[in-house]
Amino acid sequence: MLFLFALKQNGCSAIHYKFLFLFSLKKYSTYLKSIYLYIAVFISSFACLKAQDSIQKSNLQASFSLQYGKFLGTNDYLKNLKHRDFVGASAEITVQTDGSKEWHRRFGRPYYGGGIVAYDFLKNSAMGEPFAVYGTFGGRIKETPTHSLNYETRAGFAFNWTPFDLEKGYLNQTFGSSASIYINFGANYKYYLTKNVDLGLGLNFNHFSNGALKHPNKGLNAFTSNLSLTYRFAEREFAPKDTLSAFDKYSTLDVNVFGGIRHSIFFGKDEGFEYEDVDLVEKFKGRYYQNWGMETVYHRQVTYKSSLGLGIGLMYDEDYNNKFYQDENGVIQSTKRFKREQLLLNVFPSYRLSISKFDIHLQPGFYLFKKSGDRRYDKTIFYQRVGFQYTIGKNFLIGIGLRSFKFHKADYIEWRLGYRIFNKKMNNF
């Protein structure tokens, strides 16, 4: 969703974004198409923006960086690797805000844009030759005439991992698919070499996970240091000392529909069988289940950046309504858990961080009246969700979210569409 914020689609048609939601309800191969389509939207939107001539040359900057990192031994396969080093290179095109708007000043005159990064895992080349396409957003923490300390974030999709494959003998359970989500955040120091050129040194945390797109999905965490060079298309200009303005507080009521799929597999063994009786190839083939629902959430702005709210939703979770078992021959089968299909009612408090038309949501929630069955397949009634949302025009919303449980186990990726029912001014502040 950082792509959408970075490109500010004011004049492009919103109809293209609806395909993301529709594609996500299909099976695995089609699910990947939605990711590719998402990138296509990014590229086409950049063309739309250029046609609108809404970005001046003086605001553009290009960056190139080299990275060196180490990934953590977060699963048995990675723990047994003697070498965990990797290198990478990235290129970005970003827009530097000029401080003319209130949100520029509130977020340290930030930049936003997009980029691509490619990695070489050196002695662990079997992991693949991954690259990621991402949106980026960052700003100044502190600045002087000669240097600055900055924060930076990235989010996008990574491709070309070598997935877990029993039949081919590749037993790395880090990724079950060749595609994953890519999230990066960190800080950097930049020294101003000239009025156009910055030299930077930074430290970042990276996370890769496919969001239960395909099991196994242990994910990869890594720390990277990077050396960067940034070129500004026009000479640097220092904004006058920032002065924060009074602002109006608003309350909003949104309604959203969402959908996604998750990959589920058989866990453990059934009574009367041994672990050796489980066909691992069939186990990891698993099944794909749909998830879809509707929610409404009310937010009340408490500061310029932050809003607090409460939401309620109703959803259908096909995974919750089914379970795996071993038949009399030990073959893995699936069956309904309940006589009738069950819907899940959920409530959730919500925190929203707003950056112009782009929002980040943190929403821990609870399933009400959720029934228990086989503990191997029961997810907790308490879940967690991180979401990204972009407002198109005044009322239309598009977003993506990751729902998880136990704070580290991905449940599924949500593709979201919504509408803002009202946006009421509360009072002057």
Helices and strands as residue ranges (DSSP letters): H 2-7, H 15-23, H 28-52, G 57-59, E 60-71, H 76-79, E 85-96, H 102-106, E 111-120, G 122-127, E 128-143, E 147-161, E 180-192, E 197-209, E 220-232, E 248-264, G 275-277, H 280-285, E 287-301, E 306-317, E 322-326, E 332-336, E 343-355, E 358-362, E 365-368, E 382-392, E 396-405, E 409-428
